[in-house]
Amino acid sequence: VFLEGEQSVSHASETPGQSSHSLGMISHFSEASEIVEDAELERKMREAEEAERRAKEEEAEAREAASGLAVLFVVTLKENEKSPNLVKDVRRWCEYSGAHCAIVPSPDVLTAGLARYANQIAGRSVIEPTAQAAVEEEDGEQKL
């Protein structure tokens, strides 16, 4: 039966085999769709696992790099009274990163500590001119 130029399909005219064939195709399509969805889910899970593995590797590399760092932080008595958790927070940040941490009570203590360290490393006073520098200064040959 045709209606105004279009074909009318009657389900009554289908044979029993045609109907089950259509259902079988739908079933195969549904199974294929589920396989694709499963494959996509597996791919996303692999990507997430890979991203997590890379993040852990990067964190380990950062910790190794930070293990050679020293954090020198000045927290005065006044700052400590205003923010009593500051020292604890700084120590925790250093611990997380693997950096060595030193909290000092004033900029003067920091400067003195750094000067002492520099003197130990240099094997001499780093703030006193060397004999050679004194001679050059007297001769007017001050070199930078």
N, C-alpha and C positions, 0 to 999 in steps of 0.2 A: 504494500500500500504506500503510495506517495502522497504527501501533503504539500501543496504549493511548491513543488520543485525539490523538496527534501525527502530523503528516504526515511521511512518510519520502520523501526526495528521492533519486531514483536518477539518477546521472550517465549511465547507459546510456540513459535515456529522453530525454536532451537531444539536440537536433539539432546537427549540426556548426556551424551558424551561431550558435547560442546560446553555445557555448563560446568562440568567437573574439570574440564581442561582449563577454563578461565580461572577457576578457583585454584587450580594447581599452579598456574602462572603467577597468580597473586601471592601464593604461598612461597614460591621460589623467589619472587621479588622481595618479599618480606624477609626471608632468610638472608638474601644477599645484602639487603640494607643493614641487617643486624651484624653481619660479618664486617661490613665497612665501618659501622659504628664501633665495633669491638677493636678493629685495627686502629682506628683513630684514637680511641681511648688508650690503647697500649702505647701508641706513639707519644701521646701527651704525657703518659706516666714515665716513659723513658726519658723524655725531655726534662721533666721535673726532677727525676733522679740525677740526671747529668748536671743540671743547674745546681742542685744541692751539693753534689760532689765537687764541682768547680768552686762553689762558695766556701766549702770547707778547706780546699787546697789554698785558696786565696787568703783565708783567715790564718792558716798555718804559716804561709809565707810572710804575711804582715807581722805575725807574732815573732817570727824569727828575726825579721828586720828590726822590729822595735826592741828586741832583747838587748841590742847594743845601745839603746838610747837611755839617757839619764834626764829625768824631769826634775828641775830645781824650781820649787814653787815657794814664793814668799807669802806667808799668811801671818799678818801682824796680830797682836793680841786683840786690838779693836775689831779687825775683820773677823777673827774667830768668835768674838762675842756676838757680832751681828749675824754671822752665818755659821753656827756651830757644826753643821754637817759638811762644810767646805773641805776640811782636811780629809775626812772620811771619803768624800766623793772623789777627790783628786787621787788618793791612794787606790781606790777601786778602779778608776780609769787606767791608772798605770798597771795595776794587776791584770786587768783585762787585756791590755795591749802587750804586756810582757816587758814594759819599760821599767827601769830602775827609778825609784822615787825618793826625793829628799824634800822635806818641808822645813823651811827655815823661818825664824821669827821676824827678820827685818832685811831690808836691802843691804845694810852694812855687813851682816853676817854672811849673806850670799857673796858679796864682793870679797870679803876676807877669805872665805872658803875657796873661791875660784882662784884667788892670788896664791894661796897656799898650794893648791893642786898644781897650778902652772909652775911654781917654783920647784916642786918635787919632780915634775916631768922634765923641766929644763935642766935641773941639777944646779940651779943658781937662782938668784933673785931676778925676777923678770921686770921689776920696777926700778932696780938700780942699774945705772948705765955700766956697761962693761968697760974694762980698761981701754980697749981699742976704741970704743965710742967716745970716751973721755979725751983721748989723744986727738982723734979726728975733730972733735968739737973745739979743742984748743987751737988747732991749726986752721980752723975755719972751713974745714972740708966736711961739713955735716952732710951725711948721706942718708937717703931715705930707703 
